[in-house]
Amino acid sequence: MKDRFRSALFNLTLVTVAVVVTLGAFEFALRMALPQKLYRYPRGLFRNDPDLSFTFQPGFRGTLHTPEFTTHIRINSLGIRGSEVMEKAPDISRILVLGDSFVSALNVEEEDTFVRVMERELRALVPDRRIEVVNAGTPNYGTWHELGLFRRLIPSVRPDMAVLCVFTGNDLDDNLAPESAAVRGGFLVERVRRKGTLPYGVRSWLQRNSMAYVFLWNAWDRVKAISGGRRQDPIAGIRVLLSSEDSPRVEKGYEVSGKILGELRGEAARRGIYLLVVIIPADYQVSPDRVVSTLRSSKTGTGDYDPDRPDDLWARLAQDLGLPVLDLLPTLRSHTQGPPLYMPLDGHLTPEGNRLAGRAVAVALLPFLREVRKERL
């Protein structure tokens, strides 16, 4: 009896060691050859907020490490990235930039964000004016969050102009479910915990630390989608956004977004703040080859898709409200040589992408600056 027990224990140990070694080797191979996108934000960067669902933690200092970059994060007392916003002097023209992770741009150093590029460009273009640009971008924010943050920051920042950046890739979903995220254990997570085989705490840890887990999870998602299961096809969001015919969810997303945009326009008008809408495209819109290859990887083929459609619809929403619009898609798409504009794994703008965006926004803001100057003379 003892011999059988020892034999079973020995065999179980061998199997366990083999599984651990195999998974370890798989993890190592992925990190070397095919890195996966893990949860990237450091613990303590976010806090829950009763009005905005969540914000940056005021005063946070930390470092962000991923397979593609290492950057430093500085959050001021207002809960936004950058240095402290000082009392505004009469001769300062101040611009408040609202948006999501493309604006906060934690994947690049602070001085390489398009907000800082924009500030330097404007100071060079209008050397006789003191210009300050405030970065109020926050990851996972939609237009609903940005409206609330705009209202909160106005008394402290006192902007003359505001730039609202919308990201075509996920702002519709963010506006349809603005309170879908919450902070637990210092990390930003889904507010509603999904059911799974593993305990939530284990899954959360694996999502932050194991590329093998993320790879297998995504593969299982794809298998379930192709076989008609309930899981979400990873390509579905792209396919729906670029389709020539809007789904009911997309139509609802634009309807809700238009109403929020109208509220933001009204808030800015009441305060005498000039408002510019900037449209930031997803990487798969900028490169036509990327669009085709991405859609071909789904089971439905290429179909009738228009990479420009999301930008056109956002532009129409803004123009119907009488708001000026800058679409960055032509600027980014015209960049055919030189460094890449998007990080392949992270998906956000590289320093070069931020540089092009910052210059384009600076040029678009020049007429606004001239109007502000006339009013003060």
LINSULPE-V439519 format. One record per backbone hydrogen bond with DSSP energy under -0.5 kcal/mol. NH is the residue of the N-H (numbers start at 0). CO is the residue of the C=O. Records with the same first field share a line. If there is no record, write none. Layout:
BEGIN
NH: CO + CO
END
This chain:
BEGIN
4: 0
5: 1
6: 2
7: 3
8: 4
9: 5
10: 6
11: 7
12: 8
13: 9
14: 10
15: 11
16: 12
17: 13
18: 14
19: 15
20: 16
21: 17
22: 18
23: 19
24: 20
25: 21
26: 22
27: 23
28: 24
29: 25
30: 26
31: 27
32: 28
33: 28 + 29
37: 35
38: 206
43: 185
44: 41 + 185
45: 185
46: 54
48: 52
52: 48
53: 51
54: 46
55: 78
56: 44
57: 55
58: 74 + 75
59: 56
61: 72
63: 70
64: 62
65: 68
70: 63
72: 61
74: 59
75: 79
78: 75
81: 73
85: 83
91: 88
92: 129
93: 91
94: 131
95: 160
96: 94 + 133
97: 95 + 162
98: 135
102: 99
103: 99
104: 100
107: 104
111: 108
112: 108 + 109
116: 112
117: 113
118: 114
119: 115
120: 116
121: 117
122: 118
123: 119
124: 120
125: 121
128: 125
129: 90
130: 128
131: 92
133: 94
135: 96 + 133
137: 98
140: 137
145: 141
146: 142
147: 143
148: 144
149: 145
150: 146
151: 147
152: 148
153: 149
154: 150
155: 152
156: 152
157: 152 + 153
159: 93
160: 93
161: 273
162: 95
163: 161 + 275
164: 97 + 162
165: 163 + 277
167: 165 + 279
169: 166
170: 166
173: 169
174: 170
175: 171
176: 172
179: 176
181: 188
183: 181 + 186
186: 183
188: 181 + 186
190: 179
192: 190
202: 198
203: 199
204: 200
205: 201
206: 202
207: 203
208: 204
209: 205
210: 208
213: 209
214: 210
215: 211
216: 212
217: 213
218: 214
219: 215
220: 216
221: 217
222: 218
223: 219
224: 220
225: 221
226: 222
227: 224
228: 223
235: 232
236: 232
238: 234
239: 235
240: 236
241: 237
242: 238
243: 303
250: 246
251: 247
252: 248
253: 249
254: 250
255: 251
256: 252
257: 253
258: 254
259: 255
260: 256
261: 257
262: 258
263: 259
264: 260
265: 261
266: 262
267: 263
268: 264
269: 265
270: 266
271: 267 + 268
272: 267
273: 159 + 271
275: 161
276: 323
277: 163 + 275
278: 325
279: 165 + 277
280: 278
284: 281
285: 281
286: 282
287: 285
290: 286
291: 287
292: 288
293: 289
294: 290
295: 291
296: 292
297: 294
300: 297
304: 302
305: 241
308: 305
311: 307
312: 308
313: 309
314: 310
315: 311
316: 312
317: 313
318: 314
319: 315
320: 316 + 317
321: 318
322: 317
323: 274
325: 276
327: 278 + 325
331: 327
332: 328
333: 329
334: 331
335: 333
342: 347
346: 342
349: 340
353: 349
354: 350
355: 351
356: 352
357: 353
358: 354
359: 355
360: 356
361: 357
362: 358
363: 359
364: 360
365: 361 + 362
368: 364
369: 365
370: 366
371: 367
372: 368
373: 369
374: 370
375: 371
376: 372 + 373
END
